[in-house]
Amino acid sequence: MAKIDCQVTNCSHNKTGVCYANCVDIAGSSARRDLDTCCGSFLNKLHYATLTDNVLSAGSCDCLKCTVETCTYNQNRLCTLETIQVAGDHAEYHTQTACVSFRPQDR
């Protein structure tokens, strides 16, 4: 099963909705909602080649770092979910993407 279900179709790491980055960094340290997060590993296909031949592992992305300290699923800067969903179709910059799986911690 893919670690990241990616709806950012114009990302260089995206191959038919699956992320092939060696490692993905979800950012937004003090996020309150999913739109306050972003995929720091996004690379626009307009400026980069297709990067779906992951050289550090056998297939899709299997390393998910998370610096969103306010997320329920963040444990020691790693995501505890089996799979996350990243949105941002037609994004031009990483800040136009979001981790839809983000859930704020209870206060």
VENHUMO-V361081 format. One line per field, one symbol per residue. ss: DSSP state (a for helix, b for strand, c for the rest). A space follows every 10 residues. Layout:
# VENHUMO-V361081
ss = ???
This chain:
# VENHUMO-V361081
ss = cccbbbcccc bccbbccbbc cccbbbbccc cccaaacbbc cccbcccccc cccccccccc cccbbbcccc bccbbccbbc cccbbbbccc cccaaacbbc cccbccc
